[in-house]
């Protein structure tokens, strides 16, 4: 009734091109930003930061990155964990070799390094497609993890083989290291998330995004329109890897603080991110966030209900959690194979007409 | 590199040759798809390519826009011999096409499909797009104006924002024509634009093809099986059969050509 298009006229193409075409959507978005930046930092505590918000935000970046590659450009990748490891190790190497560099730029540089690595592993995509490409990226996953385990230079010859983030500050506040406070870490991550989500939206709404989607939907037609498949796919690999690298750098430095590559950045993580974008919605920025939210929040919620609420033993709760999450994933995919973002879109279409659908 | 088709064709007068293929032979292993084919397209004409199934018509189009590289023969475009090129490079020379089976981008709206057709006329880079405001947005809006002209021309205003997967077949064919037109092509290759259409849709499509020829001066190569349409709208016809050229000329000449009649109706075998 209040959520409607009627009366919201667009009088220029510029207005027609805006991200949130409806007034109500725009307000909701601004309200969300205000809450995220001005309210949450004052009420956040360590539990919420480390169990919910930080993993959600950081994995959402990785999901955005994979969605650019798989959802928009149609190139399936199972190497996400490996590329996040590249971001993490690049971050560690840059932090330890250039201690004065601001952590913000360290994170962006880690993304750039990952973009280069992603570019190299993207080259086979010109020749192989679909499942075969997925297998090729799987090779990247295992190779990269093996590399970071085997070559001591990457972990600065530390005895444990682990990497751990030294303390770095911005404007006097510790962002990484043991003294970092929850609100500061949260603010640092959400700033990067908002920035990267905005850029992802910009990239996908115009010429670049259309060339990716053209390759995804019909590569032969894309080619006769003038889209160079190699350049377009490599660009998608580079941009996607940049996002995934930034995510890996944050995952290591801000979220975990110390990392053992095989445990954290294994194939499980690759699949987790892939599930996020499939459940959230392929080819949707919003879907990346919904998917990340779903797969981070639901397990936490279930654990709280079963262990703290019902008083079940943790091990049984953990197993039941797997069953329920798996069941939910299948359920959602049967109801809407195009993901939660599509469900949301359909709900909004209905809501626009409510309560007079005809 | 931007689309430079218009500048390539600028010194070609109407009635002069835009593209000619000379002695093209193409084979896949032992199968000869095309044998020694030569013909030309002059500026501003509708040139039909006809022939029974498997005659090599689509292969001929694939040679022209660079999917196949013939073993023998040459392609001359706008007066110059064309070197071996990739399809996306040929697109930048102003050659656009539609496909026999609809090859639209299913996940995108009508508008986005046609906007994608403007790809060769846009040149903003990734960094400009990352920040959107400024050159990227400006370029999108300028090209949107051109796309809206095409949407008006093809009378598809109402389906502007509909995902193309939801459209009926006839409209999809029309959107595909729009996508090809968006490139402002010098030479437009249409591979069976009227296949599977009813009479009304065929009439609409014929009207659009003739309007394109008249308003934009585009040279059109047309593959079509409906002889009525071919004879009505084309200026000249080339007939292929088993990869060989068996007829070439105005519709009337072709209609009375004995080899063409034999190919279509069959001849008794001794």
Contacts between the chains, C-beta under 8 A, distances in Angstrom:
chain1	res1	chain2	res2	distance
A	13	B	140	7.8
A	13	B	141	4.8
A	13	B	144	4.7
A	13	B	145	7.3
A	14	B	137	6.9
A	14	B	141	6.0
A	17	B	137	7.1
A	17	B	140	6.3
A	17	B	141	7.3
A	17	B	144	7.7
A	199	B	130	4.7
A	199	B	131	7.7
A	202	B	129	5.8
A	202	B	130	5.7
A	202	B	131	6.7
A	202	B	132	4.0
A	202	B	136	7.4
A	203	B	126	7.0
A	203	B	129	5.4
A	203	B	130	6.0
A	205	B	132	7.6
A	206	B	124	7.6
A	206	B	129	5.2
A	206	B	132	7.3
A	206	B	136	5.6
A	206	B	137	8.0
A	206	B	140	5.4
A	207	B	119	6.8
A	207	B	122	4.8
A	207	B	124	6.4
A	207	B	129	6.7
A	207	B	136	7.5
A	207	B	139	7.3
A	207	B	140	7.3
A	208	B	126	6.0
A	208	B	129	4.9
A	210	B	108	7.2
A	210	B	112	5.9
A	210	B	115	6.1
A	210	B	116	4.6
A	210	B	119	7.3
A	211	B	116	7.3
A	211	B	119	6.4
A	213	B	105	6.0
A	213	B	107	6.0
A	213	B	108	5.7
A	213	B	112	7.5
A	213	B	116	7.9
A	214	B	105	5.3
A	214	B	108	7.9
A	214	B	116	5.2
A	214	B	119	7.8
A	216	B	105	7.9
A	216	B	107	7.0
A	217	B	104	7.6
A	217	B	105	3.8
A	217	B	106	5.2
A	217	B	107	5.2
A	217	B	108	6.8
A	218	B	103	4.9
A	218	B	104	7.0
A	218	B	105	5.7
A	218	B	106	7.5
A	220	B	67	7.7
A	220	B	99	7.9
A	220	B	103	6.4
A	221	B	99	6.7
A	221	B	103	3.9
A	221	B	104	7.3
A	221	B	105	7.1
A	222	B	105	7.7
A	222	B	116	7.7
A	223	B	86	7.6
A	223	B	87	4.5
A	223	B	88	5.1
A	223	B	91	7.6
A	224	B	65	5.7
A	224	B	87	5.1
A	224	B	88	7.5
A	224	B	90	7.8
A	224	B	91	5.7
A	224	B	96	7.2
A	224	B	97	5.7
A	225	B	88	7.8
A	225	B	91	5.8
A	225	B	96	7.6
A	225	B	116	6.0
A	225	B	117	5.9
A	225	B	119	5.2
A	225	B	120	7.3
A	225	B	179	7.2
A	225	B	183	6.9
A	226	B	3	7.2
A	226	B	88	5.1
A	226	B	91	3.5
A	226	B	92	5.5
A	226	B	119	4.8
A	226	B	120	3.8
A	226	B	183	7.3
A	227	B	88	6.0
A	227	B	116	8.0
A	227	B	119	5.9
A	228	B	86	7.7
A	228	B	88	4.8
A	229	B	88	7.4
A	235	B	126	6.6
A	239	B	126	7.3
A	283	B	107	6.4
